[in-house]
């Protein structure tokens, strides 16, 4: 009841408008399952396979989660979803350029810078991106649940996802944990 002492007299009793805003806020915050997630609508029976935190110079950059159909072992021939939740703010330019740099470092064909600029926007701490493959030549991207783009290029799934799941990633332990190994 101590929290009631902090309520100013002008705030009590609440008017209808204040009650509506409070109820709407509660509904939105608690409705996690009310709106279909892109993961469940785009991937058959998605289950978490593994998770890991990517660090740069010891500092956490993002938390990653890999979802596969029914939690099956990772397989390039099957569709899957990869979610990154950022722990720091990053500019759009940094996201686009680091993606292009990593794809080039691994020798993978890359989409154009302009294509990636439509997919990736700046992120703040807590923002997330979800990439879901649809066959070998298509990957859809969602930022905080809203679709930003779909890349359709020959072999784009392996070219892009190899940044996180390939044989030549920046962190073998990160990749093993993500794959649930």
Buried (B, 14 or more C-beta within 10 A) or exposed (E): EEEEEEEEEEEEEEEEEEEEEEEEEEEEEEEEEEEEBBBEEBBEEBEEBBBBBBBEEEEEBBBBBBBBBEBEEBEEEEBBBBBBBBBEEBEBEEBBEBBBEBBEEBEBEBBEEEBBBBBBBBBEEEBBBBBBBBEBBBBBBBBBEEBBBBBBBEEBBBBBBBBBBBEEBBBEEBBEBBBBE
